[in-house]
Amino acid sequence: MKNFFLKLFFVACFINAKFSFAYDGNALSARSQAMGGVGIVFRDANSVFSNQAGLAALQYYQVSVGAERRFLLTDLQQFSLAFIAPTKTGTFGFSAQQFGFTDFNETKLGIGFGKRLGNKFDIGVQLNYLQQHISEQPNQSAFTVEVGIISNLTKNLKIGFHAFNPLPYSTTTFQKELPSIYTLGMGWQASKNALLATEADENLNFQTNIKCGIEYKAVEQFILRSGIQSNPQGFSAGFGYHSKNFYFDFSNVFHPILGSSPKVSLTFIFGK
């Protein structure tokens, strides 16, 4: 019975949102989830979901897959896939994610590109196709873009900016405006083994979300992480195992009322 009412509650929330993807956000990696949702200055395969400027630093082909179960409910699962292809002119990223169940689900497909400009700046852009499916109703779809930048202020201090749908418009299929979401953040490599990061998400439809996270390399190849965020309020923690060609990351987000949301991410690096 508890699972039934939770499912009903979330479906109602998504249907009444302007557009669910803007409400639910991107498929963050387990690394980001464990650190409170930060990730705008990260440079890894999952930059296709957080900030495409991070693609510019990637030099090897990579594949990353992720799976999350919201509040331990099978009908509130999210799956993601990322493929990274570096070229001489920059790095391309191809992404796919899906959230929901048979009668209600959302799909997002993206093609991103990141390029390095000198030693100080990385820029990125992505084109997305979004689709929302509700049983016995016509599918709703839209195209939108994302843009981002990462700047190296010093060797150990980075700032990043990312915009989802910076030029709002109304889609012809369901006549609802996609909100614009802006994220500003920074990351500080406090020591060889410790990274501190913080971000702020601004969405006109919701209160500003402040996120903070820490990552600490406890021993070689084993990493501990933790973080918090303000909206929705939550605490997160997780760990990672990173070898030369394979990354395994796990996170768990704890909501004070609805409980735990575990996530696993696997990344394979080729030719390193």
C-alpha positions as CSV (number, residue, x, y, z in Angstrom):
1,M,0.0,0.0,0.0
2,K,2.8,2.4,0.8
3,N,4.4,1.8,-2.6
4,F,1.1,2.4,-4.3
5,F,0.6,5.8,-2.7
6,L,4.2,6.8,-3.4
7,K,3.9,5.9,-7.0
8,L,0.6,7.9,-7.3
9,F,2.1,10.9,-5.6
10,F,5.1,11.1,-8.0
11,V,3.0,10.6,-11.1
12,A,0.8,13.4,-10.0
13,C,3.8,15.7,-9.4
14,F,5.3,14.9,-12.8
15,I,2.1,15.4,-14.7
16,N,1.5,18.8,-13.1
17,A,5.1,20.0,-13.7
18,K,5.7,22.3,-16.7
19,F,7.8,19.6,-18.2
20,S,9.1,16.7,-16.2
21,F,12.7,16.8,-17.4
22,A,13.1,20.3,-16.2
23,Y,11.7,19.2,-12.8
24,D,13.5,15.9,-12.5
25,G,16.8,17.0,-13.9
26,N,19.6,15.1,-15.6
27,A,20.8,11.6,-14.8
28,L,23.6,12.5,-12.5
29,S,26.3,9.9,-12.0
30,A,26.7,8.0,-8.7
31,R,29.8,10.2,-8.1
32,S,27.7,13.4,-8.3
33,Q,24.8,11.9,-6.4
34,A,27.1,10.9,-3.5
35,M,28.4,14.5,-3.3
36,G,25.0,16.1,-2.9
37,G,24.4,16.5,-6.7
38,V,27.4,18.6,-7.5
39,G,29.3,17.9,-10.8
40,I,29.5,21.0,-12.9
41,V,33.3,21.2,-12.7
42,F,33.8,17.4,-13.1
43,R,35.6,16.2,-16.3
44,D,34.5,12.7,-16.9
45,A,32.1,10.6,-19.1
46,N,29.1,11.8,-17.2
47,S,29.7,15.4,-18.2
48,V,27.2,14.8,-20.9
49,F,24.6,15.0,-18.1
50,S,26.0,17.7,-15.9
51,N,28.2,20.1,-17.9
52,Q,29.2,19.4,-21.5
53,A,32.3,21.6,-21.1
54,G,33.8,18.8,-19.1
55,L,34.0,16.6,-22.2
56,A,36.8,18.8,-23.6
57,A,39.4,17.2,-21.3
58,L,38.6,13.6,-22.2
59,Q,41.2,11.9,-24.4
60,Y,39.9,8.3,-24.5
61,Y,36.8,6.5,-25.7
62,Q,34.6,5.8,-22.8
63,V,31.2,4.1,-22.1
64,S,29.3,4.8,-18.9
65,V,26.1,3.2,-17.6
66,G,24.0,4.1,-14.6
67,A,21.0,2.8,-12.7
68,E,19.1,4.4,-9.9
69,R,16.0,3.3,-7.9
70,R,14.2,6.2,-6.3
71,F,13.1,5.5,-2.8
72,L,13.7,1.7,-3.5
73,L,10.6,1.6,-5.8
74,T,10.9,-0.5,-9.0
75,D,8.5,1.9,-10.8
76,L,10.7,4.9,-10.1
77,Q,13.9,3.7,-11.7
78,Q,16.2,5.7,-13.9
79,F,18.7,4.3,-16.4
80,S,21.4,6.2,-18.3
81,L,24.0,5.6,-21.0
82,A,26.9,7.7,-22.1
83,F,29.4,7.2,-25.0
84,I,32.4,9.5,-25.3
85,A,34.3,9.9,-28.6
86,P,37.4,12.3,-28.7
87,T,38.5,13.8,-32.0
88,K,41.2,16.2,-33.1
89,T,38.7,19.1,-33.0
90,G,37.1,18.3,-29.7
91,T,35.2,15.6,-27.8
92,F,31.7,14.3,-28.7
93,G,29.3,12.8,-26.1
94,F,26.2,10.8,-26.9
95,S,23.7,10.2,-24.0
96,A,20.5,8.5,-23.3
97,Q,18.4,8.3,-20.2
98,Q,15.0,7.1,-19.2
99,F,12.9,7.4,-16.0
100,G,9.6,5.9,-15.0
101,F,7.6,2.7,-15.8
102,T,5.4,1.4,-18.5
103,D,2.4,3.8,-18.1
104,F,4.5,6.9,-17.4
105,N,8.1,7.4,-18.5
106,E,10.4,10.1,-19.8
107,T,13.2,9.7,-22.3
108,K,16.1,12.1,-23.1
109,L,18.6,11.7,-26.0
110,G,21.5,14.1,-26.4
111,I,24.4,14.9,-28.6
112,G,27.1,17.0,-27.0
113,F,30.4,18.5,-27.9
114,G,33.2,20.0,-25.7
115,K,36.3,21.9,-26.8
116,R,39.3,23.3,-25.0
117,L,40.2,27.0,-25.5
118,G,43.7,27.5,-24.4
119,N,44.7,26.5,-20.9
120,K,42.0,28.4,-19.0
121,F,38.6,27.6,-20.6
122,D,36.6,24.6,-21.7
123,I,33.3,25.1,-23.5
124,G,30.4,22.7,-24.3
125,V,27.1,22.6,-26.0
126,Q,24.4,19.9,-26.4
127,L,21.2,19.3,-28.4
128,N,18.5,17.3,-26.7
129,Y,15.4,15.4,-27.7
130,L,12.9,15.0,-24.9
131,Q,9.8,12.8,-24.8
132,Q,7.2,12.2,-22.2
133,H,4.9,9.2,-22.4
134,I,1.6,8.9,-20.4
135,S,-0.6,5.9,-21.0
136,E,-3.6,6.5,-23.3
137,Q,-2.4,10.0,-24.1
138,P,-0.3,11.3,-27.1
139,N,3.4,11.4,-26.5
140,Q,4.8,14.9,-25.8
141,S,8.2,15.9,-27.1
142,A,10.5,18.8,-27.5
143,F,14.0,19.8,-28.6
144,T,16.2,22.0,-26.4
145,V,19.9,22.9,-25.9
146,E,22.4,23.1,-23.1
147,V,25.5,25.2,-22.9
148,G,28.4,25.2,-20.4
149,I,31.8,26.5,-19.5
150,I,34.6,25.5,-17.1
151,S,37.4,27.9,-16.1
152,N,40.7,27.1,-14.4
153,L,41.2,30.0,-12.0
154,T,44.2,28.4,-10.5
155,K,45.8,24.9,-10.6
156,N,43.5,23.8,-7.8
157,L,40.5,26.0,-8.2
158,K,37.8,25.7,-10.9
159,I,34.5,27.4,-11.6
160,G,31.8,26.3,-13.9
161,F,28.5,27.5,-15.4
162,H,25.8,25.6,-17.1
163,A,22.4,26.5,-18.6
164,F,19.6,24.1,-19.6
165,N,17.3,25.6,-22.2
166,P,18.7,29.1,-22.0
167,L,16.2,30.4,-24.6
168,P,12.8,29.3,-23.3
169,Y,10.1,28.4,-25.8
170,S,6.8,26.6,-26.1
171,T,6.7,23.3,-27.9
172,T,4.1,22.7,-30.6
173,T,3.2,19.2,-29.3
174,F,1.9,20.2,-25.9
175,Q,2.1,24.0,-25.7
176,K,4.0,24.1,-22.4
177,E,7.1,26.2,-21.8
178,L,10.3,24.4,-20.8
179,P,11.8,26.3,-17.8
180,S,15.4,27.5,-18.0
181,I,17.8,26.1,-15.3
182,Y,21.1,27.8,-14.5
183,T,23.8,26.3,-12.4
184,L,26.9,28.0,-11.0
185,G,29.5,26.1,-9.1
186,M,33.1,25.7,-8.1
187,G,35.5,23.0,-7.1
188,W,38.6,23.2,-4.9
189,Q,41.3,20.6,-4.8
190,A,42.2,21.2,-1.2
191,S,44.9,18.5,-1.2
192,K,46.1,15.6,-3.3
193,N,43.4,13.4,-1.8
194,A,40.6,15.9,-1.1
195,L,38.1,17.7,-3.3
196,L,35.5,20.2,-2.1
197,A,32.7,21.4,-4.4
198,T,29.6,23.6,-4.1
199,E,26.9,24.6,-6.6
200,A,23.6,26.6,-6.8
201,D,20.8,25.7,-9.2
202,E,18.4,28.5,-10.2
203,N,15.0,27.4,-11.6
204,L,12.2,30.0,-11.7
205,N,9.6,27.3,-10.9
206,F,11.3,26.2,-7.7
207,Q,13.4,27.5,-4.9
208,T,17.2,27.7,-5.4
209,N,18.9,24.5,-4.6
210,I,22.3,24.8,-2.8
211,K,24.5,21.7,-3.0
212,C,27.8,20.9,-1.3
213,G,30.0,17.8,-1.5
214,I,33.4,16.4,-0.5
215,E,35.4,13.6,-2.1
216,Y,38.4,12.0,-0.3
217,K,40.8,9.3,-1.6
218,A,41.1,7.1,1.5
219,V,43.6,4.7,-0.2
220,E,44.9,4.2,-3.7
221,Q,41.9,3.5,-6.0
222,F,39.3,3.8,-3.2
223,I,37.3,7.0,-2.8
224,L,34.8,8.1,-0.1
225,R,32.2,10.8,-0.8
226,S,29.4,12.7,1.0
227,G,27.2,15.7,0.4
228,I,24.1,17.7,1.2
229,Q,21.5,19.7,-0.8
230,S,18.8,22.2,0.3
231,N,15.9,21.6,-2.2
232,P,14.8,19.0,-1.8
233,Q,16.6,18.5,1.5
234,G,18.7,15.5,1.6
235,F,22.0,13.9,2.7
236,S,24.0,11.6,0.5
237,A,27.1,9.4,0.7
238,G,28.9,6.8,-1.4
239,F,32.2,5.4,-2.5
240,G,34.1,4.6,-5.7
241,Y,36.7,2.2,-6.9
242,H,38.8,3.5,-9.8
243,S,41.3,1.4,-11.7
244,K,43.1,2.4,-14.9
245,N,40.4,1.4,-17.3
246,F,37.3,0.8,-15.1
247,Y,35.4,2.9,-12.6
248,F,32.8,1.6,-10.2
249,D,30.8,4.2,-8.2
250,F,27.9,3.8,-5.7
251,S,25.8,6.4,-4.0
252,N,22.8,6.6,-1.7
253,V,20.6,9.7,-1.3
254,F,18.7,9.9,2.0
255,H,15.4,11.8,2.0
256,P,14.1,12.6,5.5
257,I,10.6,11.3,4.7
258,L,10.7,9.1,1.6
259,G,13.9,7.2,2.4
260,S,16.8,6.0,0.3
261,S,17.6,6.2,-3.4
262,P,20.7,4.1,-4.3
263,K,22.5,4.4,-7.6
264,V,25.3,2.6,-9.3
265,S,27.5,3.8,-12.2
266,L,30.0,1.8,-14.2
267,T,32.5,3.5,-16.6
268,F,34.8,1.7,-19.1
269,I,37.8,3.5,-20.6
270,F,39.4,2.2,-23.8
271,G,43.0,2.7,-24.9
272,K,44.2,4.3,-21.7
